[in-house]
Amino acid sequence: MRLVFAGTPEFARVALQALKEAGFDIALVLTQPDRPAGRGMKLQASPVKAYALEQGWPVAQPRSLRLDGKYPEDAAAAKAALDAANADAMVVAAYGLILPQWVLDTPRLGCFNIHASLLPRWRGAAPIHRAIEAGDAQTGVTIMQMDAGLDTGDMLIAESLSIGDDNTARLHDRLAAMGGRLVVQALRQAESGTLQRTPQPSEGVTYAHKVEKAEARIDWAQPAEAIVRRIRAFDPFPGASGDIDGETVKLWAARADGGPSGAQPGTILAAAPAGIAVAAINSVVTLTELQRPGGKRLPAADFLRGFDIKPGQVFGLPEA
C-alpha cells in the first residue's frame, strides 16, 4: 500500500515511524517549512522531516496547498509531487495546513486523519491541552476520513484512555503511540475492504482552540482545581506562570489543598519545602515545581533556596 504522509511535530513522527515499521510504502512526506528555533533562532527541520530524511524518503514543504492562494507555485509543485506519488491513501497527523478538496480527492482511498480526541469533542488545534484543562476524565484517538470541514469527517476507529493526573507532555506521548497503532489498524482494514465509516454525532461538539502564550498567566481568582488543571495542561507549552516581585515565575506542578483561606487570591499563605501555598477562590493551590527566568525547573524546596518568598506576598492577577 503506497502512502503519502503529512505531518509536522513529534506526535506525527511517532505515527510515521509506526507506518514504516508496519511495512507501508511511504512515497512522499509533506511537512511544514523549516522554522527558526532555539537561542540562535536557526532554521530547524520538523521532527517529521528529520525522520523522513533519515529514511531517504522524498520530502515536500509547501507553504500552502491552495492552487489559487498566496503561494500558487508551492501548491502546484506539491500537486505534481502528489500526482507522481500515485498513493493509495494519505495519512495526516498534526500537519498544520488546510487540505483543499483537490488534495482530499487525489489518493485512491482518500485521506485518513489521526486526531487526539474522541470526536466530536475537541475538534481543532489543541485537543490534548483542552481536555486536561476542562477536567475531562477520558480522551483518546479518533481515526477519521477527512472531508473539507474542520475535523468533521466520518469516524473510522476510536479508542479511549483515562487522563488521570497526566500533564500534556505525558498524555501527548500516550496518545501518539495509540495514534500510530490505530492508523495502521485502519489502513489494514481499508486494504481488506472491512473498514466501516460512522458519521460524527451532531451532539457534543466542542472546539479546542489553539493555545496562546497570553493564556499562560494564572488567574488566582479561580478554584484551585481549575488552576491545577491549567498548570498541567500548559506543561510543556506555554508553561503556566505567575508574577511576583516584578519577576515572572513558571509554574510546572501543583495540587489543590484545603478549603477557604480567607485571603486575597494570589496571596502566599506558606512557603515550605513541601510546597508554596497560594490562596485561590475558596481553596488553596500548593505549588510544587517552579522555575525562575533563565533557570531550571526545580522542586519547591530547591526553588526556595534561591528565591526568598514569604507569606503575605501576592502573585499579580491578569489584567482584564
C-alpha positions in Angstrom: 0.0 0.0 0.0 1.6 3.3 -1.1 1.1 6.2 1.2 1.6 9.9 1.3 2.2 11.2 4.9 1.5 14.8 6.0 2.6 15.9 9.5 5.0 18.1 11.4 5.6 17.7 15.2 6.7 14.7 17.3 3.1 13.4 17.5 3.1 12.9 13.8 6.7 11.5 13.7 5.6 8.7 16.0 2.8 7.8 13.6 5.1 7.9 10.6 7.5 5.5 12.4 4.6 3.1 13.1 3.7 3.1 9.4 7.3 2.3 8.4 7.6 -0.5 11.0 4.3 -1.9 9.7 5.8 -2.2 6.2 3.9 0.5 4.3 5.5 2.1 1.3 6.0 5.8 2.0 6.0 7.5 -1.4 6.1 11.1 -0.2 6.2 13.1 3.0 4.7 16.6 3.4 5.7 18.7 6.3 5.8 22.4 7.3 8.7 24.6 6.2 11.7 24.8 8.5 11.2 27.3 11.3 13.6 29.3 13.4 14.1 27.8 16.8 16.5 27.8 19.8 18.6 30.6 21.2 20.3 31.2 17.9 16.9 31.1 16.1 18.4 29.0 13.4 16.1 27.2 10.9 15.2 23.8 12.2 13.6 20.9 10.5 10.4 19.4 11.9 10.6 16.0 13.6 8.8 14.5 10.7 11.2 16.0 8.1 14.2 14.8 10.1 12.9 11.3 10.4 11.9 11.2 6.7 15.3 12.3 5.6 16.9 9.6 7.7 14.8 7.0 5.8 15.6 8.5 2.4 12.0 9.5 1.6 11.2 12.4 -0.6 10.0 15.5 1.3 8.0 18.5 0.2 7.5 21.6 2.3 4.9 23.8 0.6 3.8 27.0 2.4 0.3 26.4 1.1 -1.7 23.8 -0.8 -4.2 26.3 -2.3 -3.7 26.5 -6.0 -5.3 29.9 -6.0 -3.8 31.1 -2.8 -0.8 33.2 -1.7 1.8 30.6 -2.8 0.5 29.1 -6.0 3.9 27.9 -7.1 4.3 25.9 -3.9 0.8 24.4 -4.3 1.5 23.5 -7.9 4.8 21.8 -7.1 3.0 19.9 -4.3 0.3 18.8 -6.7 2.8 17.5 -9.1 4.6 15.5 -6.3 1.3 14.1 -5.1 0.2 13.1 -8.5 3.6 11.4 -9.1 3.3 9.5 -5.8 0.3 7.7 -7.1 -0.7 6.9 -3.5 -3.4 4.6 -2.3 -4.1 6.8 0.8 -2.8 9.8 2.6 -2.3 9.8 6.4 -2.5 13.2 8.1 -1.4 13.9 11.7 -1.0 17.5 13.1 0.2 18.8 9.7 -0.8 22.4 10.2 -2.0 23.2 6.7 -5.6 23.1 5.5 -6.1 20.4 2.8 -8.1 21.7 -0.2 -10.6 19.4 -1.9 -8.1 18.5 -4.7 -5.8 17.0 -2.1 -8.6 15.1 -0.4 -9.6 13.6 -3.8 -6.1 12.7 -5.0 -5.4 9.4 -3.2 -7.5 6.4 -4.2 -8.8 5.8 -0.7 -8.8 9.4 0.4 -7.1 11.0 3.5 -7.0 9.5 6.9 -6.5 11.8 9.9 -5.2 10.9 13.3 -6.9 13.2 15.8 -6.1 13.2 19.5 -9.6 13.3 21.0 -12.8 11.4 21.0 -14.7 13.2 18.2 -16.8 15.3 18.0 -15.4 16.5 21.3 -12.4 18.8 20.9 -12.2 19.3 17.2 -9.4 21.8 16.4 -5.8 22.6 17.1 -5.2 21.8 20.8 -7.3 18.8 21.8 -4.8 17.4 24.4 -4.4 20.7 26.2 -8.1 21.5 26.3 -9.2 18.0 27.5 -6.9 18.4 30.5 -7.9 22.0 31.2 -11.6 21.1 31.1 -11.2 18.3 33.6 -12.2 15.5 31.2 -11.8 12.1 32.8 -11.1 10.4 29.4 -9.8 11.2 26.0 -8.5 9.1 23.2 -7.7 9.0 19.4 -10.1 9.0 16.5 -9.0 7.9 13.0 -11.2 10.0 10.7 -11.9 10.0 7.0 -11.1 13.6 6.1 -13.6 16.0 4.4 -13.4 19.7 3.8 -14.6 20.6 7.3 -12.6 21.2 10.5 -12.4 17.6 11.9 -15.9 16.8 10.7 -15.3 13.7 8.7 -16.6 10.2 9.3 -15.1 8.2 12.2 -13.3 5.0 11.2 -11.7 3.8 14.5 -11.8 5.4 18.0 -10.2 4.2 21.3 -10.3 5.9 24.7 -8.0 6.2 27.6 -8.1 7.7 31.1 -6.3 11.0 31.6 -5.6 10.6 35.3 -3.2 13.2 36.6 -1.2 13.4 33.3 0.1 16.7 32.1 0.1 17.5 28.3 3.6 16.1 27.8 2.8 12.7 29.2 -0.7 12.5 27.7 0.8 13.5 24.3 3.2 10.5 24.3 0.5 8.1 25.3 -1.9 9.4 22.5 0.9 9.5 19.9 1.6 5.8 20.4 -2.1 5.0 20.3 -2.5 7.0 17.1 0.3 5.2 15.3 -1.2 1.8 16.3 -4.8 2.7 15.3 -3.9 4.2 11.9 -2.0 1.0 11.0 -5.2 -0.9 12.0 -7.4 1.4 9.9 -5.2 1.1 6.8 -5.1 -2.7 7.2 -8.9 -2.7 7.3 -9.0 -0.4 4.3 -6.8 -2.9 2.4 -9.1 -5.7 3.1 -12.3 -3.8 2.5 -13.6 -4.2 6.1 -13.3 -0.6 7.2 -16.6 0.9 8.5 -17.4 4.6 8.4 -19.6 6.2 11.1 -20.8 9.8 10.8 -20.0 12.0 13.8 -22.9 12.8 16.1 -24.2 16.3 16.0 -24.4 16.5 19.8 -21.3 17.0 22.0 -19.3 19.2 19.6 -16.6 21.3 21.2 -13.6 23.2 19.8 -10.1 23.0 21.0 -8.8 26.5 20.2 -5.0 27.0 19.7 -3.2 27.7 22.9 -1.8 31.2 23.0 1.1 32.4 25.2 -1.2 35.1 26.6 -3.1 32.4 28.4 -0.1 31.3 30.4 -0.6 33.8 33.3 -2.6 32.2 36.1 -5.8 33.8 37.3 -5.8 33.1 41.0 -9.4 34.2 41.3 -10.4 30.7 40.1 -11.0 27.5 42.1 -7.8 25.6 43.0 -8.8 22.6 40.9 -9.2 24.7 37.7 -5.8 26.3 38.4 -4.1 23.0 38.8 -5.6 21.6 35.6 -4.4 24.6 33.7 -0.9 24.2 35.1 -0.9 20.5 33.9 -2.5 21.5 30.6 0.2 24.0 29.8 3.2 21.7 30.5 5.3 21.9 28.4 3.8 24.7 26.3 3.4 27.6 27.0 4.0 26.9 30.7 1.7 28.5 33.3 3.2 31.5 35.1 2.7 34.0 37.9 4.2 37.4 38.5 5.7 38.2 41.9 8.1 41.0 43.0 8.4 42.0 39.3 9.6 38.6 38.2 7.6 36.1 36.1 7.9 32.6 37.6 6.9 29.5 35.6 4.6 27.1 37.5 5.1 23.4 36.4 3.3 21.3 39.1 0.8 21.9 41.8 -2.0 20.3 43.8 -5.3 21.6 45.2 -5.3 21.7 49.0 -7.8 22.5 51.7 -10.8 24.8 51.9 -11.2 28.6 52.0 -8.2 30.6 53.2 -10.0 33.9 53.6 -7.1 35.7 51.9 -7.0 37.7 48.7 -6.5 35.4 45.7 -2.8 35.1 44.8 -1.6 35.7 48.4 1.2 33.5 49.6 0.0 31.6 52.6 3.0 29.5 53.3 6.5 28.8 51.8 7.8 25.4 52.8 10.0 22.7 51.3 6.9 20.6 50.6 5.3 23.4 48.5 4.3 27.1 48.3 0.6 27.6 49.3 -1.3 30.2 47.4 -4.8 31.5 48.0 -7.4 30.8 45.3 -11.1 31.3 45.4 -12.5 29.2 48.3 -9.4 27.0 48.1 -5.6 26.7 48.2 -3.1 25.8 45.5 0.2 24.3 46.6 2.9 24.9 44.0 5.5 22.0 44.0 7.6 22.7 40.9 8.7 26.2 39.7 11.2 27.9 37.5 12.8 31.4 37.5 13.7 33.1 34.2 16.8 31.5 32.8 16.8 28.8 35.5 15.8 25.2 35.7 12.6 23.5 36.7 13.0 22.9 40.4 11.1 21.2 43.3 9.7 23.8 45.7 12.4 23.1 48.3 15.3 23.8 45.8 13.4 26.8 44.3 13.1 28.4 47.7 16.8 28.3 48.3 17.3 30.8 45.5 14.1 32.8 45.7 13.0 34.3 49.0 9.3 34.0 49.0 7.5 34.9 52.3 3.9 34.6 53.4 1.9 37.7 52.7 3.4 38.4 49.3 1.0 38.3 46.4 1.0 36.9 42.9 -0.4 39.5 40.5 -3.8 38.9 38.8 -4.0 39.0 35.0 -5.2 42.3 33.6 -8.9 42.3 32.5 
